[in-house]
Amino acid sequence: MIKQPADKETKKEILRTKVKTVARMMVMFKNLRENRDMLLMIKGTTADNKIPRGLIMRGPHAMKSMVAEFESAKEIDKENEKFPVPQESMPSIGLMRMRSWTTD
C-alpha cells in the first residue's frame, strides 16, 4: 500500500523536488551529448577508466580544465618517458653473467 501525502504543502514539495531532479538530469545528459569526445578522452586518462564524480554536472569548463591539467602533466613528464641513453662504458648484463660463470 502506497502512503499518500496528507496536505497540499507536502505534495507541492514532492513535486518541486521531482522537477529539480529532472532538470539536473537534463543538464547532465546535455553535457554528455555535447562533450562526448572530451569525456571519452578524460575517461581514458583516469586509472579506473571512470569519469570523476561530479565532473559532468560542473559543465564543459571543468572538463576542459581537467583535459588541460592532463596535457600539462603529460608535457612535464615527457622527459621521464624517454628511453635511457645507452652507455658504452657499462658492460651489458649478459656479459656480466658470462664473466661470473667463467671465474667460478
N, C-alpha and C positions, 0 to 999 in steps of 0.2 A: 504494500500500500504506500503510495507517494504522499508525503506530507505537503499540504498546500499552505502557502503563507497567509496569515490572517489579515493583515492590514495592507492598505494601499502603499504606504511608505516602503514596506519591505518588498513589495512587488516592484516598485519603481527602482529600488536599489539593486535588485537582482537583474532587472532589465538593463540598467545602466552598466553594471559590471559586464554583462554579456556583450554589450555594444563596444565597450572599451577593449575587451579581449579580441573581438572580431577585427577591430580597427588595427590593433597591434599585429595580428596575423596578416592582414592585408599589406601592411608596411613591410613585414618580413618577406612575404612572397614577392613583392615588388622588387625589393633589394636582391633577392635570389635571382629573379629573371634578368634584371638589368646588369648585374655584376657576376654572371655565371663564370666567365673565363677567369676573372680575378680570384674568385672563391676557389676554383679548381687549383690555381697556382698556389694559393695560401694553404690549401689542404695538402698539397704535395710537399710543402716545406716544413710541416709540423711533424713531430716524432711519431705521433699516433694516427696520422692521416685524418684528423678531425679538425673541423673549423672551431676555433676558440669560442667558448661560451660568451654570448652577448655581442659578438662581432657584427652579426647581421643586423641586429636592432640599432647598433650605433651608426650604421649608414655607410655610404661609399667613402666618406672622408677617412673613417677609421680603417677601412680596408686598404685604401691607398697608402696610408701611413705605415701600415703593417708590411705591405709589399716594399715600400721604400726602406724600412728598417732592415728587412731581409737582404735587399740588394746592397745596402751599405755594409752590412756584416760580411756578405759574400765578397765584396771588393776588398775589405780589410784583410780577410782571411786568404786572399788569393796567394800571398807569399808563402803561407804554410801549406798550400795544396801542391806546390811544385815538387817534382821528383828530386831526390838528393843528387848533387853533382858527384859523379864517380871520381874517386881519388886514386891515382895510380900508385901512390906510395903505400897504400894499405893492401895487405895480401887478402885474397878472396877467402871465403870460408872453406871452400873445397880444398885449397892448398894448405890451409892451416890443419885441416883434418888429416890430410895425407902425411904431413910432416910429423904429426903426433903418432901416427901408426908406425912410421919408419924408425923413430927414435926409441921405441919400446924394446 
